[in-house]
Amino acid sequence: VLTVEGRTFPVEVRYRPYGGDDPDAPDDDRDQVRAVVDAVRELSTEGDGDVLVFLSGEREIHDIADALRDEAKHDRLLRDVDVMPLYARLSSAEQHRIFEPHRGRRVVLSTNVAETSITVPGVRYVVDAGVARISRYSSRLKVQRLPIEPISQASADQRKGRCGRVADGIAIRLFSEEDFE
C-alpha cells in the first residue's frame, strides 16, 4: 500500500453574502462585482500572499478584472495588485503566467479550472462566489447546456483547500453559511 499525504494548513472561513441574502444586512444591495472587490480589499489587510477568486465564467472574470483595476487607481491597498485571468479559452502562454515568479500580490480570477486541475502557487487567500457553470444535458432540447448553478459542499471545500497549501489561509465565501449547509 502506497500513501501520499498532502500538506495542509488551517483555513479560516468567512461568510460574506451579498445582494440581500444576509439576514443581518437586509439592505445590502451589492452585486457580485462589488462583493468580490470588497473581499479582495479585506484580504489585502491580512498580510502577504496571493488571492484566488472562483467565478462562473469569462464575462464575470473580465468585469471583475476591470473593476479591480479601476479601484486600484484610487485605493492604496489595491494599487500594486496584479490582476490575472485564468479560464480554459485563454491562450496557453497567458495561462502559464500564473506559474511565473512575481513580486507583490496577485489576484487570480479563475473559473473552476483551478478547483482541482491545477494548484496556483503562492495562494494564501480564496474568494468563492459559490457558483459554477455545470454541464447538463437537456433531454427536452437534446443539447448540452452550461447553466450557472450553486456549487456543492464538496466543491466549496475543495476551493477552500486551495488556500491552505503554503501557509495558514483565509477563504471568503460570498454566500451564507445556511446555503453551504
Secondary structure as UniProt FT lines:
FT   STRAND          11..15
FT   TURN            19..20
FT   TURN            23..24
FT   TURN            26..27
FT   HELIX           32..44
FT   STRAND          50..54
FT   HELIX           58..72
FT   TURN            73..74
FT   TURN            76..80
FT   STRAND          82..86
FT   TURN            88..89
FT   HELIX           92..96
FT   HELIX           97..99
FT   STRAND          106..110
FT   HELIX           113..116
FT   TURN            121..122
FT   STRAND          123..128
FT   STRAND          131..133
FT   STRAND          136..138
FT   TURN            139..142
FT   STRAND          143..145
FT   STRAND          148..150
FT   HELIX           153..161
FT   TURN            162..163
FT   STRAND          169..173
FT   HELIX           177..180
//
